[in-house]
Amino acid sequence: MEVSMSQTRVNITAAMTAHREGIMAGLSLKSFLDCIAHAEAGGLVVEKIIVLDQANEATRSVFADAGSFGARLIETDFGDQGMARNAAVDISTGEYIAFLDSDDLWSFNWLSEAHKLCSADPGRIIAHPEFDWFFQANNNIFIKADQSEPYFTSEFMRMGNYWDALCLCPRAAHVDHPFYERDIKSGFAYEDWHWNCKTVEAGYMHRVALGTIHFKRRREGSQTLEASKRKSLMRPTKLFDYAWYEGKDKTVRGAQ
């Protein structure tokens, strides 16, 4: 008898957000499906969601047959990556959720290794790849920080962002801490940095899944580069209040 996804415990919701990436999205889709296949071969149940947010026709055509590979497809009109991800969370059923942008790539073992790491302390760990490899308008490798290591300090997060949004984490982390709207015109951006601060404050541990890598395209005119150009700020969090540093609030320091 065939068992529906709704009757099966879903380990991971894999969600891809697409906008105006065109044929580049096809390469990302192959990476998405290959990584899911590897996780499923290891016994994990993975739900697939595609969010088309203000997508153009070239991008939409890449996902025209989403149903043929078992993906649920929704269309939104946010023009905002964080809001598109929130929409994916709203319809997801997985215990964990992982995002991929439709111009980026996962290493084949990302979902399986990240899930293994998170399962070691269920409901508390947020997993990140060991490396980000940037290409196109930027060519460098970023080594991710592990919150369990002695060099990690939450004080740094007032000045810089340790991680991006392409993590694997408990679904509850996104339900309780949804992404804020990006508002570059008003001077606010970096919703992933803000989310990282909020989850550290909430007691989650950001860990690195060794042997995994994300390949991330940096294109001219991207929202991240536009935010940097405009000298946008992250919305404030408790980490920006020096009261905790003076010993009046130990919550955040205790999260280290």
Kinemage of the C-alpha trace (Angstrom):
@kinemage 1
@onewidth
@group {chain A} dominant
@subgroup {mainchain}
@vectorlist {calphas} color= white
{ca met a 1} P 0.000 0.000 0.000
{ca glu a 2} L 1.317 3.439 -0.916
{ca val a 3} L 1.975 5.683 2.094
{ca ser a 4} L 1.545 9.445 1.633
{ca met a 5} L 4.068 12.000 2.891
{ca ser a 6} L 1.477 13.247 5.384
{ca gln a 7} L 1.349 9.784 6.988
{ca thr a 8} L 5.110 9.460 7.217
{ca arg a 9} L 7.425 11.192 9.631
{ca val a 10} L 9.325 13.719 7.529
{ca asn a 11} L 12.908 14.136 8.703
{ca ile a 12} L 13.835 17.121 6.536
{ca thr a 13} L 12.026 19.703 4.475
{ca ala a 14} L 14.369 20.805 1.679
{ca ala a 15} L 13.176 24.177 0.376
{ca met a 16} L 14.509 26.006 -2.673
{ca thr a 17} L 13.679 29.663 -3.271
{ca ala a 18} L 13.817 30.956 -6.840
{ca his a 19} L 13.474 34.458 -8.232
{ca arg a 20} L 15.058 35.522 -11.526
{ca glu a 21} L 17.997 33.160 -11.876
{ca gly a 22} L 16.991 31.727 -15.250
{ca ile a 23} L 18.902 28.689 -16.514
{ca met a 24} L 21.294 28.890 -13.537
{ca ala a 25} L 18.385 27.498 -11.507
{ca gly a 26} L 18.641 24.243 -13.464
{ca leu a 27} L 22.112 23.529 -12.075
{ca ser a 28} L 20.924 24.316 -8.573
{ca leu a 29} L 17.912 22.054 -9.010
{ca lys a 30} L 20.175 19.143 -9.995
{ca ser a 31} L 22.306 19.731 -6.898
{ca phe a 32} L 19.124 19.937 -4.792
{ca leu a 33} L 17.799 16.624 -6.096
{ca asp a 34} L 21.170 14.821 -5.956
{ca cys a 35} L 21.655 15.828 -2.325
{ca ile a 36} L 18.120 14.726 -1.442
{ca ala a 37} L 18.648 11.380 -3.200
{ca his a 38} L 21.796 10.778 -1.159
{ca ala a 39} L 19.933 11.546 2.078
{ca glu a 40} L 17.038 9.292 1.088
{ca ala a 41} L 19.451 6.468 0.228
{ca gly a 42} L 20.606 6.712 3.831
{ca gly a 43} L 17.075 6.239 5.113
{ca leu a 44} L 15.909 9.834 5.600
{ca val a 45} L 12.493 11.035 4.485
{ca val a 46} L 12.810 14.384 2.691
{ca glu a 47} L 10.008 16.722 1.673
{ca lys a 48} L 10.660 18.988 -1.339
{ca ile a 49} L 9.305 22.541 -1.590
{ca ile a 50} L 9.949 25.077 -4.351
{ca val a 51} L 9.035 28.739 -3.773
{ca leu a 52} L 8.879 30.954 -6.861
{ca asp a 53} L 9.047 34.529 -5.588
{ca gln a 54} L 8.391 37.106 -8.318
{ca ala a 55} L 9.985 34.609 -10.699
{ca asn a 56} L 10.450 35.441 -14.364
{ca glu a 57} L 9.368 33.068 -17.126
{ca ala a 58} L 12.867 31.661 -17.691
{ca thr a 59} L 13.128 30.697 -14.019
{ca arg a 60} L 9.559 29.424 -13.832
{ca ser a 61} L 10.175 27.125 -16.788
{ca val a 62} L 12.979 25.325 -14.923
{ca phe a 63} L 10.468 24.146 -12.322
{ca ala a 64} L 7.539 23.490 -14.667
{ca asp a 65} L 7.603 19.752 -13.929
{ca ala a 66} L 8.152 20.061 -10.149
{ca gly a 67} L 5.369 17.560 -9.520
{ca ser a 68} L 7.233 14.890 -11.500
{ca phe a 69} L 9.992 14.781 -8.878
{ca gly a 70} L 7.594 15.053 -5.949
{ca ala a 71} L 8.023 18.711 -5.089
{ca arg a 72} L 5.327 21.051 -3.837
{ca leu a 73} L 5.502 24.355 -5.709
{ca ile a 74} L 4.093 27.681 -4.528
{ca glu a 75} L 4.317 31.173 -6.003
{ca thr a 76} L 4.695 34.352 -3.941
{ca asp a 77} L 5.028 38.049 -4.713
{ca phe a 78} L 7.264 39.285 -1.901
{ca gly a 79} L 10.411 40.222 -3.771
{ca asp a 80} L 12.122 39.360 -0.497
{ca gln a 81} L 14.172 36.230 0.141
{ca gly a 82} L 13.424 36.104 3.859
{ca met a 83} L 9.668 36.355 3.309
{ca ala a 84} L 9.846 33.630 0.658
{ca arg a 85} L 11.620 31.369 3.133
{ca asn a 86} L 8.999 32.103 5.780
{ca ala a 87} L 6.344 31.000 3.294
{ca ala a 88} L 8.169 27.688 2.851
{ca val a 89} L 8.300 27.204 6.620
{ca asp a 90} L 4.550 27.807 6.868
{ca ile a 91} L 3.716 24.834 4.627
{ca ser a 92} L 6.597 22.546 5.674
{ca thr a 93} L 6.087 19.358 7.672
{ca gly a 94} L 9.675 18.270 8.327
{ca glu a 95} L 11.257 18.051 11.751
{ca tyr a 96} L 14.201 19.966 10.243
{ca ile a 97} L 14.320 22.419 7.378
{ca ala a 98} L 17.138 23.369 4.996
{ca phe a 99} L 17.166 26.148 2.391
{ca leu a 100} L 18.901 26.439 -0.952
{ca asp a 101} L 18.894 29.495 -3.220
{ca ser a 102} L 18.360 28.683 -6.886
{ca asp a 103} L 21.766 29.930 -7.979
{ca asp a 104} L 23.731 28.046 -5.298
{ca leu a 105} L 24.798 24.412 -4.887
{ca trp a 106} L 24.948 21.881 -2.030
{ca ser a 107} L 27.640 19.238 -1.670
{ca phe a 108} L 25.980 15.835 -2.193
{ca asn a 109} L 26.394 14.901 1.499
{ca trp a 110} L 25.089 18.145 3.020
{ca leu a 111} L 21.638 17.027 4.159
{ca ser a 112} L 22.755 13.654 5.500
{ca glu a 113} L 25.751 15.003 7.425
{ca ala a 114} L 23.886 18.037 8.757
{ca his a 115} L 20.998 15.843 9.937
{ca lys a 116} L 23.426 13.473 11.628
{ca leu a 117} L 24.978 16.404 13.495
{ca cys a 118} L 21.626 17.852 14.567
{ca ser a 119} L 20.345 14.446 15.689
{ca ala a 120} L 23.131 14.260 18.266
{ca asp a 121} L 21.261 16.868 20.331
{ca pro a 122} L 17.711 17.024 18.924
{ca gly a 123} L 16.004 20.390 18.835
{ca arg a 124} L 19.055 22.381 19.897
{ca ile a 125} L 21.628 22.354 17.056
{ca ile a 126} L 21.663 24.489 13.906
{ca ala a 127} L 24.031 22.991 11.326
{ca his a 128} L 26.165 24.917 8.829
{ca pro a 129} L 28.511 23.642 6.100
{ca glu a 130} L 32.203 23.609 6.856
{ca phe a 131} L 32.939 25.901 3.886
{ca asp a 132} L 31.239 28.379 1.592
{ca trp a 133} L 32.908 28.666 -1.812
{ca phe a 134} L 31.940 31.920 -3.525
{ca phe a 135} L 32.126 32.205 -7.297
{ca gln a 136} L 31.385 34.547 -10.215
{ca ala a 137} L 31.568 38.191 -8.970
{ca asn a 138} L 33.519 37.026 -5.922
{ca asn a 139} L 36.035 34.184 -5.687
{ca asn a 140} L 36.979 33.067 -2.191
{ca ile a 141} L 36.357 30.424 0.454
{ca phe a 142} L 34.759 31.218 3.798
{ca ile a 143} L 35.422 28.852 6.704
{ca lys a 144} L 32.418 28.628 9.030
{ca ala a 145} L 32.687 29.110 12.784
{ca asp a 146} L 31.549 26.440 15.220
{ca gln a 147} L 29.922 27.775 18.371
{ca ser a 148} L 31.355 24.949 20.463
{ca glu a 149} L 34.943 25.997 19.734
{ca pro a 150} L 36.837 28.194 22.238
{ca tyr a 151} L 37.485 30.906 19.646
{ca phe a 152} L 33.754 31.596 19.265
{ca thr a 153} L 32.462 34.740 20.964
{ca ser a 154} L 28.962 36.160 20.745
{ca glu a 155} L 30.427 39.659 21.112
{ca phe a 156} L 31.703 39.412 17.530
{ca met a 157} L 28.146 39.096 16.265
{ca arg a 158} L 27.590 42.786 16.957
{ca met a 159} L 30.176 43.521 14.261
{ca gly a 160} L 30.012 40.624 11.815
{ca asn a 161} L 27.977 37.616 10.734
{ca tyr a 162} L 29.377 34.138 11.318
{ca trp a 163} L 26.842 32.276 9.113
{ca asp a 164} L 24.349 32.685 6.270
{ca ala a 165} L 20.756 31.452 6.023
{ca leu a 166} L 21.534 28.178 4.198
{ca cys a 167} L 21.645 26.076 7.336
{ca leu a 168} L 19.787 22.962 8.448
{ca cys a 169} L 17.901 23.532 11.682
{ca pro a 170} L 14.857 22.446 13.675
{ca arg a 171} L 11.690 23.763 12.043
{ca ala a 172} L 10.811 25.319 15.402
{ca ala a 173} L 13.753 27.708 15.091
{ca his a 174} L 12.076 29.321 12.081
{ca val a 175} L 8.572 29.144 13.515
{ca asp a 176} L 9.667 30.934 16.686
{ca his a 177} L 12.080 33.287 14.904
{ca pro a 178} L 10.824 34.082 11.391
{ca phe a 179} L 12.949 36.216 9.086
{ca tyr a 180} L 12.297 39.944 9.258
{ca glu a 181} L 11.433 41.844 6.128
{ca arg a 182} L 14.401 43.308 4.272
{ca asp a 183} L 13.967 47.071 3.923
{ca ile a 184} L 17.097 48.416 2.266
{ca lys a 185} L 15.459 51.751 1.413
{ca ser a 186} L 14.913 52.376 5.120
{ca gly a 187} L 18.419 51.195 5.942
{ca phe a 188} L 17.740 47.659 7.204
{ca ala a 189} L 18.997 44.407 5.691
{ca tyr a 190} L 20.974 41.276 6.669
{ca glu a 191} L 17.958 39.261 7.828
{ca asp a 192} L 20.156 36.143 8.077
{ca trp a 193} L 22.567 37.900 10.453
{ca his a 194} L 19.625 39.081 12.544
{ca trp a 195} L 18.197 35.530 12.629
{ca asn a 196} L 21.555 34.141 13.733
{ca cys a 197} L 21.681 36.614 16.621
{ca lys a 198} L 18.130 35.786 17.687
{ca thr a 199} L 18.755 32.037 17.665
{ca val a 200} L 21.997 32.376 19.636
{ca glu a 201} L 20.075 34.457 22.174
{ca ala a 202} L 17.425 31.723 22.305
{ca gly a 203} L 20.017 29.079 23.229
{ca tyr a 204} L 20.520 27.247 19.942
{ca met a 205} L 24.026 25.978 19.164
{ca his a 206} L 25.378 26.755 15.694
{ca arg a 207} L 27.629 23.856 14.695
{ca val a 208} L 29.637 22.888 11.599
{ca ala a 209} L 28.947 19.669 9.671
{ca leu a 210} L 32.467 18.583 8.770
{ca gly a 211} L 33.184 17.593 5.179
{ca thr a 212} L 30.341 19.632 3.680
{ca ile a 213} L 30.424 22.672 1.418
{ca his a 214} L 28.061 25.142 -0.213
{ca phe a 215} L 28.888 26.830 -3.513
{ca lys a 216} L 27.416 30.333 -3.504
{ca arg a 217} L 27.119 32.627 -6.502
{ca arg a 218} L 27.888 36.294 -5.941
{ca arg a 219} L 26.413 38.347 -8.779
{ca glu a 220} L 26.654 42.043 -9.486
{ca gly a 221} L 23.562 43.867 -8.262
{ca ser a 222} L 22.593 41.232 -5.672
{ca gln a 223} L 20.603 42.342 -2.635
{ca thr a 224} L 23.548 41.597 -0.365
{ca leu a 225} L 25.897 43.794 -2.379
{ca glu a 226} L 23.233 46.489 -2.621
{ca ala a 227} L 22.794 46.436 1.175
{ca ser a 228} L 26.559 46.783 1.636
{ca lys a 229} L 26.731 49.613 -0.879
{ca arg a 230} L 23.979 51.493 0.946
{ca lys a 231} L 25.670 50.798 4.322
{ca ser a 232} L 22.506 49.132 5.583
{ca leu a 233} L 22.199 48.044 9.202
{ca met a 234} L 20.932 44.900 10.843
{ca arg a 235} L 17.847 45.331 12.975
{ca pro a 236} L 18.907 45.508 16.658
{ca thr a 237} L 18.794 42.497 18.974
{ca lys a 238} L 19.678 41.867 22.600
{ca leu a 239} L 23.294 41.367 21.526
{ca phe a 240} L 23.439 45.092 20.766
{ca asp a 241} L 22.491 46.003 24.332
{ca tyr a 242} L 25.642 46.406 26.408
{ca ala a 243} L 23.695 45.728 29.618
{ca trp a 244} L 24.446 42.003 29.284
{ca tyr a 245} L 28.165 42.756 28.886
{ca glu a 246} L 28.138 44.630 32.212
{ca gly a 247} L 26.770 41.552 33.923
{ca lys a 248} L 23.177 42.758 34.197
{ca asp a 249} L 21.949 40.101 31.798
{ca lys a 250} L 23.888 36.831 31.566
{ca thr a 251} L 21.544 35.168 29.075
{ca val a 252} L 23.512 35.892 25.928
{ca arg a 253} L 26.974 35.343 27.389
{ca gly a 254} L 25.784 31.989 28.683
{ca ala a 255} L 24.932 30.911 25.139
{ca gln a 256} L 28.628 30.819 24.173
